[in-house]
Amino acid sequence: MSNRMEKQGEIKPEFVKQVVPNISDLEVYLLAERKQAVHEVTAERSEHILESHPEAKTLLFLLPDLVESPDFTQRNSRPYTVRFYKFYHELVVGNRTLHNKYLMCPVRLNVDLPSGYKHSIITFYLLRKPMEGEITWQKN
């Protein structure tokens, strides 16, 4: 990954309004962190994703679609954080084909953070089934 902030898309207010009713800035970034008023990809978060979830490197291209067009969203246990889910019947990861998996990423919404922070994707990975929690939005 590059050593800069990477915009992944824009969330729709309806995806997060049950967690944060009045949200204005809708841009979502991968691993954004404020450093001297500049948002950068942090080495620590990059290492976490790639070491903990090695399949992530080959699935990065799916993040924009996940945050802009999820199948459903879910309240996370952490404040101002929403999990975004998308179901895939078939995914090619490296030389393997996986079936019936959810791609999930928690998005930390910029609500109580200092000015200059953006909504940030904390991590992302594949799941066999969704985590437990309140569904806050679902595609029709």
C-alpha distance (Angstrom), angle and dihedral (degrees) to the residues before:
residue distance angle dihedral
M1 . . .
S2 3.75 . .
N3 3.76 121.9 .
R4 3.80 95.0 -112.1
M5 3.76 140.1 79.9
E6 3.78 113.5 -83.1
K7 3.80 119.5 -153.2
Q8 3.80 110.7 -139.2
G9 3.79 100.9 -176.3
E10 3.77 143.5 -77.1
I11 3.77 124.1 -68.8
K12 3.79 121.6 -139.1
P13 3.83 115.7 -120.3
E14 3.82 91.7 -123.0
F15 3.83 90.1 63.3
V16 3.81 91.9 64.2
K17 3.83 108.0 18.0
Q18 3.83 93.8 106.6
V19 3.80 89.1 58.2
V20 3.82 98.5 34.3
P21 3.83 111.2 16.0
N22 3.82 98.8 -170.5
I23 3.78 109.0 41.9
S24 3.78 121.5 157.8
D25 3.81 113.3 169.1
L26 3.80 105.7 64.3
E27 3.82 103.6 179.3
V28 3.81 116.1 118.8
Y29 3.79 124.0 -156.3
L30 3.76 133.3 -165.3
L31 3.79 112.0 -116.2
A32 3.78 95.1 -18.6
E33 3.76 118.0 -179.2
R34 3.78 129.5 168.6
K35 3.78 111.9 -115.1
Q36 3.78 116.8 168.1
A37 3.82 89.6 -25.2
V38 3.81 91.2 -54.3
H39 3.79 123.5 106.6
E40 3.77 112.8 -132.5
V41 3.76 138.5 171.0
T42 3.77 105.7 -104.9
A43 3.77 120.8 -133.6
E44 3.81 90.6 -137.0
R45 3.82 94.5 56.5
S46 3.81 92.5 42.7
E47 3.79 90.2 51.9
H48 3.80 91.5 47.1
I49 3.79 93.6 54.3
L50 3.78 97.0 42.3
E51 3.82 95.4 42.9
S52 3.80 98.0 40.2
H53 3.80 95.8 38.1
P54 3.83 109.0 26.1
E55 3.80 91.6 175.8
A56 3.81 88.1 65.4
K57 3.80 94.0 80.5
T58 3.81 91.8 63.9
L59 3.82 92.7 42.7
L60 3.82 100.5 51.3
F61 3.80 90.5 103.3
L62 3.84 89.2 65.5
L63 3.83 95.4 60.7
P64 3.83 98.2 86.3
D65 3.81 91.1 53.5
L66 3.81 91.1 45.4
V67 3.82 95.1 54.6
E68 3.82 95.9 38.6
S69 3.81 98.7 40.7
P70 3.81 112.3 20.8
D71 3.79 122.9 167.6
F72 3.80 88.9 -132.6
T73 3.79 143.0 -20.3
Q74 3.77 128.9 -134.9
R75 3.78 135.8 -161.2
N76 3.80 112.3 -107.3
S77 3.81 124.1 -145.3
R78 3.81 90.6 -118.2
P79 3.81 116.6 81.5
Y80 3.81 117.7 -95.2
T81 3.78 92.4 4.3
V82 3.80 125.2 126.5
R83 3.80 126.3 -171.2
F84 3.82 115.3 -136.3
Y85 3.83 117.7 -154.5
K86 3.78 134.5 -169.1
F87 3.82 124.2 178.4
Y88 3.79 121.6 -139.4
H89 3.80 123.0 -167.7
E90 3.79 89.2 -162.0
L91 3.80 132.4 13.4
V92 3.78 129.0 176.4
V93 3.80 110.6 -141.4
G94 3.79 112.0 179.4
N95 3.78 105.7 -50.6
R96 3.82 94.6 -22.3
T97 3.79 130.4 88.6
L98 3.80 113.2 -144.4
H99 3.79 123.7 -161.8
N100 3.80 133.2 -150.0
K101 3.80 100.2 2.4
Y102 3.79 134.2 151.9
L103 3.77 120.5 -138.5
M104 3.80 108.0 -148.3
C105 3.79 132.2 -174.8
P106 3.79 127.2 175.7
V107 3.80 112.5 -139.5
R108 3.81 117.6 -154.3
L109 3.80 106.9 -145.6
N110 3.80 118.2 -141.8
V111 3.77 100.6 -120.1
D112 3.78 108.6 123.9
L113 3.79 99.3 17.3
P114 3.81 124.7 109.7
S115 3.78 119.3 -89.3
G116 3.78 112.6 -78.7
Y117 3.79 97.4 42.4
K118 3.81 119.7 115.2
H119 3.79 135.0 -156.6
S120 3.80 104.2 -77.9
I121 3.78 137.5 -155.9
I122 3.79 103.9 -132.0
T123 3.80 98.4 -168.2
F124 3.78 139.5 -37.7
Y125 3.75 137.1 -148.7
L126 3.79 147.2 151.1
L127 3.80 123.7 -86.2
R128 3.81 134.2 -172.5
K129 3.80 89.9 -141.8
P130 3.80 135.8 4.5
M131 3.78 119.7 -87.7
E132 3.79 118.4 -107.0
G133 3.77 115.3 -89.9
E134 3.78 146.1 100.0
I135 3.80 114.5 -58.4
T136 3.80 106.1 -132.3
W137 3.82 99.4 -177.7
Q138 3.80 134.7 10.1
K139 3.80 132.7 -171.2
N140 3.80 113.3 -115.9
